[in-house]
């Protein structure tokens, strides 16, 4: 398949997504095509395992939570910045923690990019309503995710690696609900594929499923909760 055909298919897919989501305003097809041409030679993400990393974070010394969503480094450049990624998260229905206060353990992850284990860069919780909406999530439970950026000297893709899950309320110490890793990932992915917007920015996403990055089951998984081994690869575009 020629590069031009691939780019054309990408543009067609984006255009179709925009129509399916009520004709989001934004960039022209020609603008999207230019971005696709400029990014086609880049690397979307590197498999962390190739340089000693893994797709489970380090919640404890022996157990971790699955990094079950990857936002590709071939996404719109704005998404790859911390500020742009936070805006995108808000468009999906997440926001910063209640009153900016962190509750719970800070996780580490090794993305195989040369930085070794590094602390989570961003923790977002479901925002149930404007202003203090994440405070309710902290009390009642809901969706949340942690994110790390693959930007070390050995593998600088710029991709975001995300551990998404659904958790119980604070009385249950925010323990993950049964099947919570799959549920949290699917909630994030469904919102991305539907298309989203925040403060005048509109996004659409392409999805690829991978089943060769995580082992299905509960071996090494925090709380002993099994997960299906699927990882969602998202390429996000402004539209």
C-alpha positions in Angstrom: 0.0 0.0 0.0 1.5 3.4 -1.0 2.1 6.1 1.6 -0.3 8.4 -0.2 -3.0 5.9 0.0 -2.4 5.4 3.7 -2.5 9.1 4.3 -5.7 9.3 2.3 -7.3 6.6 4.4 -6.3 8.4 7.6 -7.9 11.6 6.4 -11.0 9.8 5.3 -11.2 8.1 8.7 -10.9 11.5 10.5 -13.5 13.0 8.2 -15.9 10.2 8.9 -15.4 10.5 12.6 -16.2 14.2 12.5 -19.4 13.5 10.6 -20.4 10.7 13.0 -19.9 13.1 15.9 -22.1 15.9 14.6 -19.7 17.8 12.3 -17.2 19.0 14.8 -15.7 22.4 13.6 -12.0 22.6 13.2 -9.2 22.0 10.7 -9.7 21.3 7.0 -8.9 17.9 5.5 -5.9 19.6 3.8 -4.6 20.7 7.2 -5.0 17.2 8.6 -3.3 15.8 5.5 -0.3 18.1 6.0 0.0 16.9 9.6 -0.1 13.3 8.5 2.6 13.9 6.0 4.8 15.6 8.6 4.5 12.8 11.1 4.5 9.7 8.9 8.2 9.0 9.5 8.1 9.3 13.3 7.7 6.5 15.8 4.4 6.3 17.6 5.8 4.4 20.6 8.4 1.9 21.6 7.7 -1.5 23.3 9.0 -0.9 26.9 10.0 -4.6 27.1 12.7 -4.2 24.5 14.8 -2.2 26.9 14.0 -3.7 30.2 10.6 -2.0 30.9 7.2 -3.5 31.2 3.5 -2.8 30.7 2.7 -3.2 34.5 3.5 -0.2 36.7 5.1 -0.6 40.1 2.4 -0.2 42.7 4.3 -2.4 45.1 7.8 -4.0 44.7 6.1 -7.1 43.4 2.8 -6.1 41.9 1.6 -3.4 39.5 -1.4 -2.1 37.5 -1.6 -2.5 33.7 -0.6 0.3 31.4 -3.6 -0.5 29.2 -3.8 2.6 27.0 -1.1 4.2 24.8 -1.6 7.6 23.2 0.7 7.4 20.3 3.5 9.9 19.6 2.0 10.3 16.2 -0.9 12.1 17.7 -1.4 15.9 17.3 1.7 17.6 18.9 -0.5 19.5 21.3 -1.7 16.3 22.9 1.9 15.3 23.5 2.5 18.3 25.8 1.6 18.2 29.4 -0.9 21.1 29.1 -2.4 19.8 25.9 -2.8 16.3 27.4 -4.5 17.7 30.5 -7.0 19.5 28.3 -7.6 16.3 26.4 -8.2 14.4 29.6 -10.8 17.0 30.6 -12.5 16.7 27.3 -13.0 13.0 28.1 -14.5 13.7 31.5 -11.5 13.6 33.8 -9.9 16.4 35.8 -7.2 17.0 38.4 -7.6 15.6 41.9 -10.0 17.2 44.4 -8.6 20.5 45.6 -5.2 19.5 44.0 -4.6 17.0 46.9 -3.2 13.6 46.1 -4.9 10.7 47.8 -3.2 7.3 47.7 0.1 5.8 46.6 2.3 7.4 43.9 3.1 4.8 41.3 6.2 4.3 39.2 6.7 2.8 35.7 9.6 1.7 33.6 8.8 2.5 29.9 12.1 1.2 28.6 13.2 4.6 27.5 16.4 4.9 29.5 14.9 6.6 32.6 14.3 3.5 34.6 11.5 3.7 37.0 9.9 7.1 37.1 7.0 8.6 39.1 3.6 9.1 37.5 3.4 12.5 35.8 -0.4 12.9 36.0 -3.2 11.4 38.0 -6.7 12.3 36.8 -10.1 11.3 38.2 -13.6 11.3 36.8 -15.2 14.7 37.0 -18.9 14.2 37.7 -19.9 17.8 37.5 -18.2 21.3 37.0 -16.2 22.6 40.0 -15.1 20.0 42.5 -16.5 17.2 40.4 -13.4 15.0 41.2 -14.1 15.5 44.9 -17.2 13.3 44.4 -15.1 10.7 42.7 -12.8 10.6 45.6 -15.7 10.0 47.9 -17.9 7.8 45.8 -15.4 6.1 43.5 -15.3 6.0 39.7 -12.9 6.3 36.8 -9.3 7.4 37.1 -6.0 7.0 35.3 -2.2 7.6 35.8 0.0 8.7 33.0 3.7 8.6 32.1 5.5 10.0 29.1 8.0 7.9 27.1 10.6 10.6 26.6 14.0 9.1 27.8 17.2 9.2 25.8 16.9 5.6 24.6 13.3 5.8 23.4 11.9 9.2 23.0 8.6 8.6 21.2 6.7 11.3 23.2 3.8 8.7 23.7 1.7 8.8 26.8 1.4 5.4 28.6 -1.7 5.3 30.7 -3.0 3.0 33.5 -6.8 3.4 33.5 -9.1 1.7 36.0 -12.3 2.1 37.9 -12.1 2.2 41.7 -14.3 2.0 44.8 -14.9 4.9 47.2 -12.7 6.3 49.9 -14.2 4.1 52.5 -12.9 1.1 50.6 -9.5 2.8 50.2 -10.0 3.3 46.5 -9.5 -0.4 45.8 -10.1 -1.4 42.2 -13.5 -2.8 41.5 -13.8 -6.3 40.1 -12.8 -6.2 36.4 -11.9 -2.6 37.1 -8.8 -2.5 34.8 -10.8 -3.5 31.8 -13.7 -1.2 32.7 -11.4 1.8 33.2 -9.6 1.2 29.9 -12.8 0.8 28.0 -14.3 3.9 29.5 -11.3 6.0 28.4 -11.3 4.4 24.9 -15.1 4.8 24.4 -14.9 8.5 25.2 -11.9 9.0 22.9 -13.6 7.2 20.0 -16.8 9.1 20.4 -14.9 12.3 19.9 -14.5 15.1 22.5 -14.0 18.8 23.0 -12.8 21.2 25.7 -12.7 25.0 25.5 -12.9 25.3 21.7 -10.6 22.3 21.0 -12.1 19.3 19.3 -10.5 15.8 19.0 -11.1 12.5 17.2 -9.1 9.3 17.7 -8.2 6.2 15.8 -8.0 2.9 17.7 -5.8 -0.2 17.4 -6.0 -3.1 19.8 -2.9 -5.1 20.8 -2.9 -8.4 22.6 0.8 -9.1 22.6 2.0 -6.5 25.2 0.3 -7.8 28.4 -0.3 -11.3 29.6 -3.9 -12.0 30.2 -4.8 -12.9 33.8 -3.8 -11.7 37.3 -0.2 -12.8 37.6 1.7 -9.8 39.1 -1.4 -7.6 38.9 -2.3 -5.4 41.9 -5.2 -6.7 44.1 -5.1 -10.0 42.1 -7.7 -8.6 39.7 -7.5 -10.4 36.3 -7.4 -8.3 33.1 -7.9 -9.4 29.5 -4.4 -8.5 28.2 -5.6 -6.0 25.7 -3.9 -2.6 25.2 -5.6 0.2 23.3 -3.4 2.3 21.0 -4.9 5.7 20.3 -3.8 8.2 17.7 -5.5 11.5 18.6 -6.1 14.3 16.1 -7.4 17.8 16.5 -10.3 18.4 14.1 
